[in-house]
Amino acid sequence: MSHRSRQVFLALLLVTPALAQERPLAFAGARILPIARAPIDDGVLVVHAGKIVAVGTRGAVAIPPTATVLDVQGKVLMPGLVDTHSHVGGGWGADSSAPIQPGVRMLDAVNCRDSGLQRAQAGGITTLNVMSGSGHLMSGQTIYLKNRDADTIEGLVYRFADGSPMGGMKMANGTNSQDPPPFPGTRGKSAALVREQFVAAQEYKRKLDAAGDDAEKRPARDLALEGLLEILSGKRIVHHHTHRHDDVVTVLRLSSEFGFRVVLHHVSEAWKVADEIVAAQAPCSLIVIDTPGGKLEAADFDARSAAELEQRGAAHLVGFHTDDWITDSRLFLRSAALAVRAGCTRETALAGLTRNAAAMLDLQDRVGTLEPGKDADFIVLSGDPLSVYTKVEETWVEGQKVFDLAREADRRYADGGWGVGHPRVETVCCLAGGDR
């Protein structure tokens, strides 16, 4: 083969995968759970250019003649899971200098090559709300991530209409944020500090509005107050860590006073104040734990909170999260199963992992259901999603396979074990330079 021929051959090898990705894919024969409608037996899902083109029963869906048809007979397909509260990526937000730090961004803290993202892919999670911890009344701006593989964080972020990275604002109350000064020592002081900051933001906005286009009259730029204004304007949703029933009601009171949108997270005692939550139409991102212990304010946790909300006609307010590592991302499906065990219907439980969770991130137009025009984010399961025996076999993000249980490298993430995903693992035989 001549040098020129070798160049052409190598070029074709590089181009062919790219061309193949442009061809439609048709997944045929599976039981499909679109979430937006009733389950479909012997279904077909067609995706192209990162979007869902069609979904329906075999024969009713026209498969493009250029499509690659993949046989998924005996499998279950459903939307990619949406984790509304995760800490994968090894990042952290605010520090010990102040209890309220709305100018801090998780965009600047998340390591997009952290192995936690691959663990999440192994669990079928395709969208994540990554946030900092709950040791602050406000620990900063969260970041919404599309869980594909990328070299930098910019390759993962969802974006607001103005092009800026999309996310909410992490807040917390209860015992986590109570510490020595400058942190509050009581629940009452915690609420007072939050109110003071929102009042300051309202005054900042008043000055900005009064100044108009006159740069000389505008107050000095304040990144913290800018972050608060994005809450007050409705651009950012508050994602609020709260457990005890009185803390939950405090959050609802503050939300009503200042008019900000809020998603309640954890909500261990949601079942005690379900009527108040429903009246406020506050979505609940629940963590469904299955082991004892943890903090005292979660002592009255009850897995029937999802069922209590559903029974009050508020199934749309039910969602779940991992709080990874509190619940391993690889086992996220069990959250829905445990909610069903406690009285929730399977329809609401599965929506809590997908459609409802997407709405909690303002991403309901992109993900959460299998419908034409939405992102081609979906998972292929070995069986029913609520069965303990079911495994995530494949995870697809925008029509690209990011996890395949059949690949040895991916299976390691699904199985877990010491050192999995760590780029460098030292062994004890080498630590002291001698034999051990």
Secondary structure, DSSP 8 states (H G I E B T S, - for coil): --HHHHHHHHHHHHHHHHHHHTS-EEEEEEEE--SSS--EEEEEEEEETTEEEEEEEBTTB---TT-EEEE-TT-EEEE-EEEEEE-TTS-----TT-SB-TT-BGGGT--TT-HHHHHHHHTTEEEEEE---SSSSEEEE-EEEE-S--SSGGGTB-B-TTSSB---EEEE-SSTT--STTS-SSHHHHHHHHHHHHHHHHHHHHHHHHHTT-TTTS----HHHHHHHHHHTTSS-EEEEE-SHHHHHHHHHHHHHHT--EEEEE-TTGGGSHHHHHHHT--EEE----SS-S-GGGTT--TTHHHHHHHTT-GGGEEE--TTTTS-GGGTHHHHHHHHHTT--HHHHHHHHTHHHHHHTT-TTTSSS--TTSB--EEEESS-TT-TT--EEEEEETTEEEEETTSHHHHHHHH--TTTT-S----HHHHSSS--
